[in-house]
Amino acid sequence: MKYVLGRLTPWDEKVFQKKTYELLHLDMSNITELKEEIGNSTFFGAELIYGRFSADDYAIKALLINAGFIPCETSYDICLPRLDKFSLPKPYSLKSYPLTIETEASYDEIAVVASDKMFRFSRFHEDPFVSPELADKRLGFWVRDLKYQSNIIALTYRNLDGDIISFMICHKDNETVKFLLGGSRRGMEFHSPFFWGSVISYWKSKGVKKIITTISAANIGVVNLYSSLGFVFNCVKVDYHKHIMV
């Protein structure tokens, strides 16, 4: 395709048992031809096509909605800059949790926790045509895949019995860390504020200068958590999905 940059996503096909395709970039230099390409493309036979774009790009919004895409997750790209100058605000500084740096052998355990009805918000949890069970399964598969990627670090807080209560999977790139997926076990969400504070303090102690992440705008609890920790909200994106019924 000339105006559409994308890729088949076999990792999601494995979960949904149908071909999936992700839109990565739309060339807006020729709207007429792009519209025709979007409308006529089979996306290599994909039955689920999705892509995340800036919420204030109304031309893309109109183009995709007219082509049968629906807006699903709305998300924020946020960051905590100048981590070297950062001090944890109260009450996060009142309690520090011991963290475990997990080995690859523990990722299956994290995946079980992550897929146990722990999340209600994600690009697929917020798709009304994807069941919560499949969205949970997809997160579990993602966790298991992450252990094979480079520069991935998983931090956990475990209770006295050794059970994972909270986890954060991160990607480290020099002096920047990206939070990829994190949370606390279902029913244990009250641990999250102190766990988040402990994770941030850990990375500060390692010389990291900036933390970035993406969060769902619908997850008000997490939005408030990151806001109270001093994260800066940089941009808003919308994830558009199209289901091809066969």
C-alpha positions as CSV (number, residue, x, y, z in Angstrom):
1,M,0.0,0.0,0.0
2,K,1.2,3.5,-0.9
3,Y,-0.4,5.7,1.7
4,V,-0.9,3.2,4.5
5,L,1.9,1.9,6.6
6,G,1.0,-1.1,8.8
7,R,1.8,-4.6,9.7
8,L,0.2,-7.9,10.3
9,T,0.2,-8.8,14.1
10,P,0.6,-12.5,14.5
11,W,0.9,-12.2,18.3
12,D,-2.7,-10.9,18.4
13,E,-3.9,-13.4,15.7
14,K,-2.7,-16.1,18.1
15,V,-5.2,-14.8,20.7
16,F,-8.2,-13.8,18.6
17,Q,-7.9,-16.7,16.2
18,K,-8.3,-14.3,13.3
19,K,-5.9,-12.3,11.2
20,T,-5.1,-8.9,12.8
21,Y,-3.5,-5.8,11.3
22,E,-2.2,-2.7,12.9
23,L,-2.2,0.7,11.2
24,L,1.0,2.5,12.1
25,H,1.0,5.6,9.9
26,L,-1.4,7.3,7.4
27,D,0.1,9.5,4.7
28,M,-2.2,12.5,4.5
29,S,-0.5,14.1,1.5
30,N,-3.3,12.9,-0.8
31,I,-6.6,12.4,1.1
32,T,-8.5,11.2,-1.9
33,E,-6.1,8.4,-2.7
34,L,-5.7,7.5,1.0
35,K,-9.4,7.3,1.4
36,E,-9.7,5.0,-1.6
37,E,-6.8,2.9,-0.4
38,I,-8.4,2.5,3.1
39,G,-11.8,1.7,1.6
40,N,-10.6,-0.9,-0.9
41,S,-7.8,-2.6,1.0
42,T,-8.3,-6.1,2.4
43,F,-5.4,-5.5,4.8
44,F,-4.0,-8.9,3.7
45,G,-7.2,-10.6,4.7
46,A,-7.3,-9.2,8.3
47,E,-10.6,-9.4,10.1
48,L,-9.6,-7.0,12.9
49,I,-7.8,-3.8,11.9
50,Y,-6.7,-1.2,14.5
51,G,-4.5,1.9,14.9
52,R,-3.8,4.6,17.4
53,F,-3.7,8.2,16.3
54,S,-3.7,11.7,17.8
55,A,-7.2,12.6,19.1
56,D,-6.9,16.1,17.6
57,D,-6.3,14.9,14.1
58,Y,-9.9,15.3,12.9
59,A,-9.1,14.5,9.3
60,I,-7.9,11.0,10.3
61,K,-10.9,10.7,12.6
62,A,-13.4,11.4,9.8
63,L,-11.5,9.2,7.4
64,L,-11.5,6.1,9.6
65,I,-15.1,6.5,10.9
66,N,-16.3,6.9,7.4
67,A,-14.4,3.7,6.5
68,G,-16.2,1.7,9.2
69,F,-13.8,2.1,12.1
70,I,-15.0,2.8,15.6
71,P,-13.2,4.8,18.3
72,C,-12.3,2.5,21.2
73,E,-9.7,3.4,23.8
74,T,-8.7,7.0,24.4
75,S,-5.3,7.2,26.0
76,Y,-2.8,9.7,27.3
77,D,1.0,9.7,26.6
78,I,2.5,11.0,29.9
79,C,6.0,11.5,31.4
80,L,7.8,12.3,34.6
81,P,10.7,14.5,33.5
82,R,13.7,15.4,35.5
83,L,13.5,12.3,37.7
84,D,16.9,13.2,39.2
85,K,15.3,16.3,40.7
86,F,12.0,14.6,41.7
87,S,10.9,13.9,45.3
88,L,8.0,11.7,46.1
89,P,5.0,13.6,47.4
90,K,3.1,12.5,50.4
91,P,1.6,10.0,51.1
92,Y,3.7,8.1,48.6
93,S,6.9,8.7,50.6
94,L,5.4,7.4,53.8
95,K,5.9,3.7,52.9
96,S,8.4,1.9,50.8
97,Y,7.8,-1.6,49.4
98,P,10.6,-4.1,48.9
99,L,10.9,-4.9,45.2
100,T,11.9,-8.0,43.5
101,I,13.7,-7.9,40.1
102,E,12.1,-10.9,38.4
103,T,13.9,-13.4,36.2
104,E,12.4,-14.8,33.0
105,A,11.1,-17.8,34.9
106,S,8.6,-15.5,36.7
107,Y,6.9,-14.0,33.6
108,D,4.5,-16.9,33.4
109,E,3.5,-16.2,37.0
110,I,3.0,-12.5,36.2
111,A,1.0,-13.4,33.1
112,V,-1.5,-15.4,35.3
113,V,-2.0,-12.4,37.6
114,A,-2.3,-10.0,34.7
115,S,-5.0,-12.1,32.9
116,D,-7.1,-12.8,36.0
117,K,-9.8,-10.1,35.5
118,M,-7.2,-7.5,36.8
119,F,-7.7,-5.0,34.0
120,R,-10.8,-3.3,32.7
121,F,-9.1,-0.7,30.5
122,S,-6.9,-1.3,27.4
123,R,-7.1,-1.1,23.7
124,F,-9.1,-4.3,23.6
125,H,-10.9,-4.2,26.9
126,E,-12.5,-1.0,25.6
127,D,-13.6,-2.6,22.3
128,P,-17.3,-3.5,22.7
129,F,-16.9,-6.3,20.2
130,V,-14.0,-8.0,22.1
131,S,-14.9,-10.1,25.1
132,P,-13.2,-9.3,28.4
133,E,-11.9,-12.9,28.5
134,L,-10.1,-12.5,25.2
135,A,-8.8,-9.1,26.2
136,D,-7.4,-10.6,29.4
137,K,-5.9,-13.5,27.5
138,R,-4.2,-11.1,25.1
139,L,-2.5,-9.3,28.1
140,G,-1.3,-12.7,29.4
141,F,0.2,-13.5,26.0
142,W,1.8,-10.1,25.9
143,V,3.5,-10.6,29.2
144,R,4.9,-14.0,28.2
145,D,6.2,-12.5,24.9
146,L,7.9,-9.6,26.7
147,K,10.4,-11.8,28.5
148,Y,12.0,-12.5,25.1
149,Q,12.5,-8.8,24.3
150,S,15.7,-6.9,25.2
151,N,16.0,-4.3,27.9
152,I,12.9,-5.5,29.7
153,I,12.8,-5.4,33.5
154,A,9.9,-6.7,35.7
155,L,9.6,-5.4,39.2
156,T,7.2,-6.9,41.7
157,Y,6.0,-6.6,45.3
158,R,5.4,-10.0,46.9
159,N,3.7,-10.8,50.1
160,L,5.2,-12.9,52.9
161,D,3.8,-16.0,51.2
162,G,5.7,-15.1,48.0
163,D,2.6,-14.3,46.0
164,I,2.8,-11.4,43.5
165,I,0.7,-8.5,44.7
166,S,1.8,-5.8,42.3
167,F,4.0,-5.7,39.2
168,M,5.5,-3.3,36.8
169,I,7.1,-4.4,33.5
170,C,9.4,-1.7,32.2
171,H,11.6,-1.1,29.1
172,K,14.8,0.7,29.8
173,D,16.5,2.8,27.1
174,N,19.6,4.5,28.4
175,E,18.3,7.1,30.9
176,T,14.6,6.7,30.0
177,V,12.3,4.0,31.3
178,K,8.9,3.2,29.9
179,F,6.2,1.6,32.0
180,L,4.7,-1.0,29.7
181,L,2.2,-2.8,31.9
182,G,1.6,-2.7,35.7
183,G,-1.0,-3.0,38.4
184,S,-2.0,-4.7,41.5
185,R,-3.8,-8.0,41.9
186,R,-7.6,-7.9,41.8
187,G,-8.8,-6.8,45.2
188,M,-5.4,-5.5,46.2
189,E,-5.5,-2.2,44.4
190,F,-4.9,-0.3,47.7
191,H,-1.2,-1.3,47.4
192,S,-0.8,0.5,44.1
193,P,0.1,4.0,45.3
194,F,3.0,2.8,47.5
195,F,4.1,0.3,44.9
196,W,4.2,3.0,42.2
197,G,6.2,5.3,44.5
198,S,8.6,2.4,45.3
199,V,9.1,1.7,41.6
200,I,9.8,5.4,40.8
201,S,12.2,5.6,43.7
202,Y,14.0,2.5,42.4
203,W,14.5,3.9,39.0
204,K,15.7,7.2,40.4
205,S,18.3,5.4,42.4
206,K,19.5,3.8,39.2
207,G,20.2,7.1,37.5
208,V,17.1,7.2,35.3
209,K,16.2,10.7,34.2
210,K,12.7,10.2,32.7
211,I,9.8,7.9,33.0
212,I,7.2,7.6,30.2
213,T,4.0,5.6,29.8
214,T,0.6,5.4,28.2
215,I,-2.6,5.2,30.2
216,S,-6.3,4.9,29.4
217,A,-8.3,8.0,29.9
218,A,-11.2,5.9,31.1
219,N,-9.2,4.6,34.0
220,I,-9.9,7.5,36.4
221,G,-8.1,5.9,39.3
222,V,-4.9,5.5,37.3
223,V,-5.2,9.0,35.8
224,N,-5.5,10.5,39.3
225,L,-2.6,8.4,40.6
226,Y,-0.2,9.6,37.9
227,S,-1.4,13.1,38.1
228,S,-0.8,13.2,41.9
229,L,2.7,11.8,41.3
230,G,3.5,14.8,39.1
231,F,3.4,13.2,35.7
232,V,3.0,15.6,32.7
233,F,0.2,14.8,30.2
234,N,1.7,15.3,26.7
235,C,-0.9,14.1,24.2
236,V,-4.2,12.3,23.7
237,K,-4.7,9.4,21.3
238,V,-7.6,7.4,20.1
239,D,-7.5,3.8,19.1
240,Y,-9.7,3.0,16.1
241,H,-10.9,-0.5,15.4
242,K,-12.6,-2.2,12.5
243,H,-14.1,-5.7,12.6
244,I,-14.7,-7.5,9.3
245,M,-17.6,-9.8,9.7
246,V,-17.1,-13.0,7.6
